[in-house]
Amino acid sequence: MDIEAEQKALGPHSQLMAMTPYIQTRFAEGSRPDVRTVRGWIENEQMQGISYGKLYFINITSECWATGNPLMDKALAA
């Protein structure tokens, strides 16, 4: 998928944050997951994000609205 198609799929109001600052902000010291773990979450669609080459970005707008219920999260994302 190209960049324009990914941005369109995310929606016009989605905000993206680079993966490393997201991990440092979201998780407490001592419990931060490895960047490979978060990359896997994005690739397995457990977390909304996109990649541009080797750079990964988290859709922080969808993370704010996440319920923890995968079925409900998919319904809200639609």
N, C-alpha and C positions, 0 to 999 in steps of 0.2 A: 504494500500500500504506500502511495506517495504521501508527502507531507501535507498537501492540500486536502487529500481525502481523509487523512487521519484527523486533521483539525476540524473538518466538517463533521466527522463522526463523533468527536468529543462534544461538539456544541459550541455556540458562539461565546458563552459566558464561562467556559471552563478555564481554570487557572492551573498552570503546570509549575512544578517545583523539581529541581534537579534531585536525583536520588540521594546523594550523600547529605546535603543539607536537610532533606526530609527525614532521614534516619536520625540525624543528630537532634532535630527538633521534636520529633514524635516519640522517641523512645528514651527512657532514662538511662543514665550512665550505668554500665554493667549489664544491661538487658538489651542492648542494641543488636539487631540481627546483622549478619554479614551482608554486604552488597549483593553477593551471589544469591542469597536467600530471597531478598526483595526482588531481584531480577527474575527469579523463578516464579514468584507470586504474580508478577506482571505477565510473564509468558504463559502461565497456566490460568490466566484471567481470574485469579483470586483477588487481584487489586487492579484498579483501572490505571493504566499508564500507557506511554508510548515510547518507542525507541527511534532515535535518529542515528543510524549506524551503531556505534558502540555506546552512545549516550542514552540513558534512560531517564524519563521524567514521570513523576507521579501526578495524576489528576487530583489535586487537593480539593477541588470543588466536590467531586464525588465521594472523597474520603470523609468530608464533613457530614454528608448526608447518609453515610453507610449505617445500616441497622445491625449488621452482624448476621442477618438471615439472608443467605444467598438468593433464595427465591424472591424475597421482598426487594432486595437490592437490584435484581434484574428488572423487576416491574417498575421500580422508581427510575431506573436508567432509561427506560423506553419512552 
